[in-house]
Amino acid sequence: MRFLKQLLYGLFYLLILSGITYGGYLAVSKPVQSCFDNIKNQNEEDVDCGGECIACALKNIQSIKSSAYFLTLDGINNAVITLENPNIEYGAKDFVYTLEVYKSIIVPRPGEKTGLVKEVLFSLARDSFIYPGERKVIIEPNLKFDTKQIIGNPVIIISNPIWVPASEFTKPDVRVKTTETLIVKQQAEIRGVISNLESFGLGKTVVNVMVQDSDIYPIGVTKTVFSNLKPFEERIFKISTPLFKTPKGKTSVLFWTEALK
C-alpha cells in the first residue's frame, strides 16, 4: 500500500514536471510576432500591415502610371507626358521622372553577323510631385532630336517617390479658364484668367496648355509659369503657341496646373 502511494505521488510530480517543461518549450519555440512574419497577428488589419505595422495602403502602394508621345513642328519636338497616381490615400510629394527615347545602332561583331543595339537617343530628367488620385499632363516643349531615328515608344522612368498621406498633401484649388482664343494662320493666342482660391499664396504655379481641334485632336501645346499668386488672386494672362496644323472648326483649350503650398 505504501509503495502504491509513493508510485502515485511520483507519477503526479512527473506530470507536473512534464507540464512545466512543455510550457517552457512552447515559450521558447513559439515564433515572436512581428510585422514581417507573413501572418496576420498582433492587432494587424491585414497580413503584416495596419495596427502597429505599416499602414496597409502604404504597404500596398501602387506605382505611378505614365505614358508619353511627341508633337513635332519644324524639327522641334514637344513631349506630352501623362502621369497618373492610382492611390487615393497617398500622394508623392517628390519624385524624379525621366523621359527617354531610343535609337538603334549597328555594332560590328568580328566573325559574326552585324548586330543592332538599342541606345538612348535623348534623355530628360525632371523633379515633380503628384497628389492622391491625380491624373496630370505635363508639357515639355522645344526638345531637339531627330525623330526619324526613334525606335519604339518613348519611356517614362519614375524614381525615388516619397509618399505622404492624403491628409498631409492636398492639392491647392487653382482654376484656369479661357476668355478668348484667337487663331491666326498657325498660331494660337489664348487669353484667360487664373484664380487662386486658397487663403495662402502660391510661389510658383505651372500651367500646361493644350489646344485641340474640333475632332479633339491636339494641335498645339505649351506651358507657362505664374509666380507669387496671392491669396484669392485672379490674374489675367495671355499666352501664345504655334499650331501643328491650321484648325478647321471650333477649337478648345485644356489646362493642367501644378502648384505646391
C-alpha positions as CSV (number, residue, x, y, z in Angstrom):
1,M,0.0,0.0,0.0
2,R,2.8,2.3,0.9
3,F,4.6,1.5,-2.3
4,L,1.4,2.3,-4.3
5,K,1.1,5.8,-2.7
6,Q,4.7,6.5,-3.5
7,L,4.1,5.4,-7.1
8,L,1.1,7.7,-7.4
9,Y,3.0,10.7,-5.9
10,G,5.8,10.0,-8.2
11,L,3.5,10.0,-11.3
12,F,1.8,13.2,-10.1
13,Y,5.1,15.1,-9.7
14,L,6.3,13.7,-13.0
15,L,3.2,15.1,-14.7
16,I,3.7,18.5,-13.1
17,L,7.4,18.5,-14.2
18,S,6.4,17.4,-17.7
19,G,3.9,20.2,-17.9
20,I,6.4,22.8,-16.8
21,T,9.0,21.5,-19.3
22,Y,6.5,21.5,-22.2
23,G,5.3,25.0,-21.3
24,G,8.9,26.2,-21.3
25,Y,9.5,24.5,-24.6
26,L,6.4,26.3,-26.2
27,A,7.5,29.6,-24.8
28,V,11.0,29.3,-26.3
29,S,10.0,27.6,-29.6
30,K,6.9,29.9,-30.4
31,P,8.0,32.5,-33.0
32,V,8.0,36.1,-31.9
33,Q,5.1,38.0,-33.6
34,S,6.3,40.7,-35.9
35,C,5.3,42.8,-38.9
36,F,7.4,40.6,-41.2
37,D,6.2,37.1,-40.4
38,N,3.6,36.8,-43.2
39,I,1.0,36.1,-40.6
40,K,-2.0,38.3,-39.6
41,N,-1.5,38.6,-35.9
42,Q,-1.0,41.3,-33.2
43,N,-3.6,43.9,-34.0
44,E,-2.9,44.0,-37.7
45,E,-5.7,44.9,-40.2
46,D,-4.2,42.6,-42.8
47,V,-1.1,40.4,-43.1
48,D,1.8,42.5,-41.8
49,C,0.1,45.8,-42.1
50,G,-2.2,48.1,-40.1
51,G,-2.2,48.4,-36.3
52,E,1.3,48.8,-35.1
53,C,2.7,47.8,-38.5
54,I,3.0,50.0,-41.6
55,A,-0.3,51.3,-43.0
56,C,-1.9,48.8,-45.4
57,A,-2.4,51.5,-48.0
58,L,1.3,52.3,-47.9
59,K,2.4,48.7,-47.9
60,N,0.2,48.0,-51.0
61,I,1.1,51.3,-52.7
62,Q,0.7,51.2,-56.5
63,S,3.3,52.7,-58.9
64,I,2.7,55.9,-60.7
65,K,1.4,55.2,-64.2
66,S,2.9,57.1,-67.1
67,S,2.8,57.5,-70.9
68,A,4.2,59.9,-73.4
69,Y,4.1,61.0,-77.0
70,F,5.5,63.8,-79.2
71,L,4.1,66.6,-81.3
72,T,6.7,67.9,-83.8
73,L,6.8,71.2,-85.7
74,D,9.7,72.4,-87.9
75,G,12.0,69.8,-86.3
76,I,11.2,70.9,-82.7
77,N,9.6,68.2,-80.5
78,N,7.1,68.8,-77.8
79,A,6.5,65.9,-75.3
80,V,3.1,65.3,-73.9
81,I,3.6,63.3,-70.7
82,T,0.7,61.8,-68.7
83,L,1.2,60.8,-65.1
84,E,-1.5,59.1,-63.0
85,N,-1.5,58.2,-59.3
86,P,-3.9,55.3,-58.7
87,N,-3.5,55.7,-54.9
88,I,-6.3,57.8,-53.3
89,E,-4.8,57.7,-49.8
90,Y,-1.3,58.7,-50.7
91,G,0.4,61.3,-52.8
92,A,4.1,61.6,-53.8
93,K,5.5,64.9,-52.7
94,D,8.7,64.4,-54.6
95,F,10.0,62.1,-57.3
96,V,12.0,62.2,-60.5
97,Y,10.6,61.3,-63.9
98,T,13.0,60.6,-66.8
99,L,11.9,60.7,-70.4
100,E,13.9,58.5,-72.7
101,V,13.7,57.8,-76.4
102,Y,15.9,55.3,-78.2
103,K,17.6,54.7,-81.5
104,S,19.3,51.6,-82.9
105,I,23.0,51.5,-83.8
106,I,24.9,48.9,-85.9
107,V,27.5,47.1,-83.9
108,P,30.1,45.1,-85.9
109,R,30.9,41.7,-84.4
110,P,34.1,40.0,-85.7
111,G,33.3,36.6,-87.1
112,E,29.5,37.1,-86.7
113,K,26.6,38.9,-88.3
114,T,26.4,42.6,-87.7
115,G,24.0,43.3,-84.8
116,L,21.6,46.1,-83.8
117,V,21.8,47.5,-80.3
118,K,19.3,49.9,-78.7
119,E,20.9,53.2,-77.4
120,V,19.5,56.3,-75.7
121,L,18.9,59.0,-78.3
122,F,17.5,61.6,-75.9
123,S,17.0,61.8,-72.1
124,L,15.4,64.4,-69.9
125,A,15.0,64.2,-66.1
126,R,12.7,66.5,-64.0
127,D,11.6,66.7,-60.4
128,S,7.9,66.5,-59.9
129,F,5.1,65.6,-57.5
130,I,1.6,64.2,-57.8
131,Y,-1.4,64.4,-55.5
132,P,-3.6,61.5,-54.3
133,G,-5.7,60.1,-57.1
134,E,-4.4,62.8,-59.5
135,R,-4.0,62.5,-63.3
136,K,-2.0,65.3,-64.8
137,V,-0.4,66.2,-68.1
138,I,3.0,67.8,-68.3
139,I,4.2,69.5,-71.5
140,E,7.9,69.5,-72.2
141,P,8.4,71.9,-75.2
142,N,11.3,72.6,-77.5
143,L,13.1,69.3,-77.4
144,K,15.7,68.9,-80.1
145,F,16.4,65.4,-81.5
146,D,15.8,63.6,-84.8
147,T,12.5,61.8,-84.6
148,K,13.4,59.8,-87.7
149,Q,16.0,57.9,-85.6
150,I,13.5,56.8,-82.9
151,I,12.7,53.2,-82.4
152,G,9.8,52.0,-80.3
153,N,7.8,54.3,-77.9
154,P,9.2,56.9,-75.5
155,V,9.7,55.6,-72.0
156,I,9.0,57.3,-68.7
157,I,11.0,56.1,-65.7
158,I,9.8,57.1,-62.2
159,S,12.4,57.2,-59.5
160,N,12.5,57.7,-55.7
161,P,8.9,58.7,-54.9
162,I,8.4,60.0,-51.4
163,W,4.8,59.0,-50.3
164,V,2.8,61.0,-47.8
165,P,-0.8,60.6,-46.6
166,A,-3.6,62.4,-48.3
167,S,-4.3,64.3,-45.1
168,E,-0.9,65.9,-45.3
169,F,-0.8,66.6,-49.1
170,T,-3.8,68.2,-50.6
171,K,-3.9,69.9,-54.0
172,P,-4.4,73.7,-53.9
173,D,-7.5,74.9,-55.5
174,V,-6.3,76.8,-58.6
175,R,-8.5,77.3,-61.6
176,V,-7.9,78.4,-65.1
177,K,-10.4,79.5,-67.7
178,T,-10.2,80.7,-71.2
179,T,-11.9,84.0,-72.1
180,E,-10.8,84.1,-75.8
181,T,-8.8,82.1,-78.3
182,L,-7.5,83.8,-81.4
183,I,-6.2,81.7,-84.3
184,V,-4.1,83.5,-86.9
185,K,-2.7,81.1,-89.5
186,Q,-0.8,78.5,-87.5
187,Q,-0.6,80.5,-84.3
188,A,-3.0,80.5,-81.3
189,E,-3.2,83.3,-78.8
190,I,-5.0,82.3,-75.6
191,R,-6.4,84.8,-73.2
192,G,-7.8,83.8,-69.8
193,V,-7.9,84.1,-66.1
194,I,-6.0,82.1,-63.4
195,S,-7.6,82.1,-59.9
196,N,-6.0,81.1,-56.6
197,L,-9.0,80.2,-54.5
198,E,-6.9,79.4,-51.4
199,S,-6.3,81.6,-48.3
200,F,-2.5,81.2,-48.8
201,G,-0.2,82.4,-51.5
202,L,1.5,80.2,-54.2
203,G,5.1,80.9,-55.0
204,K,5.1,79.0,-58.4
205,T,2.3,77.7,-60.4
206,V,3.0,75.9,-63.7
207,V,0.1,75.7,-66.3
208,N,0.4,73.1,-69.1
209,V,-1.7,74.1,-72.1
210,M,-3.1,72.0,-75.0
211,V,-5.1,73.3,-77.9
212,Q,-7.5,70.8,-79.6
213,D,-9.3,70.9,-82.9
214,S,-13.0,70.0,-83.4
215,D,-12.0,66.3,-83.5
216,I,-10.5,66.6,-80.0
217,Y,-7.0,66.1,-81.6
218,P,-4.1,68.1,-80.1
219,I,-2.8,70.7,-82.5
220,G,-0.7,72.8,-80.1
221,V,1.0,72.6,-76.7
222,T,2.9,74.9,-74.5
223,K,3.4,75.7,-70.8
224,T,3.8,78.9,-68.7
225,V,4.7,79.8,-65.2
226,F,2.9,82.2,-62.8
227,S,4.9,83.5,-59.8
228,N,3.6,84.7,-56.5
229,L,-0.1,84.2,-56.8
230,K,-1.6,85.9,-53.8
231,P,-4.5,84.5,-51.7
232,F,-7.7,84.7,-53.6
233,E,-6.0,86.5,-56.5
234,E,-7.3,86.5,-60.0
235,R,-4.8,87.2,-62.7
236,I,-5.4,87.9,-66.4
237,F,-3.0,86.2,-68.8
238,K,-2.2,85.9,-72.5
239,I,-0.1,83.1,-73.9
240,S,0.8,82.0,-77.5
241,T,1.6,78.7,-79.1
242,P,2.4,77.6,-82.6
243,L,-0.1,75.1,-84.1
244,F,0.9,71.9,-85.9
245,K,-1.9,72.5,-88.4
246,T,-4.5,75.1,-89.1
247,P,-7.7,74.0,-87.4
248,K,-11.0,73.6,-89.1
249,G,-14.0,74.3,-87.0
250,K,-14.1,75.2,-83.3
251,T,-11.0,74.8,-81.1
252,S,-10.9,74.0,-77.3
253,V,-8.2,74.6,-74.8
254,L,-7.2,72.3,-71.9
255,F,-5.2,73.3,-68.8
256,W,-3.4,71.3,-66.2
257,T,-2.0,73.1,-63.2
258,E,1.0,72.2,-61.0
259,A,1.1,74.1,-57.7
260,L,2.5,73.4,-54.2
261,K,1.6,75.1,-51.0
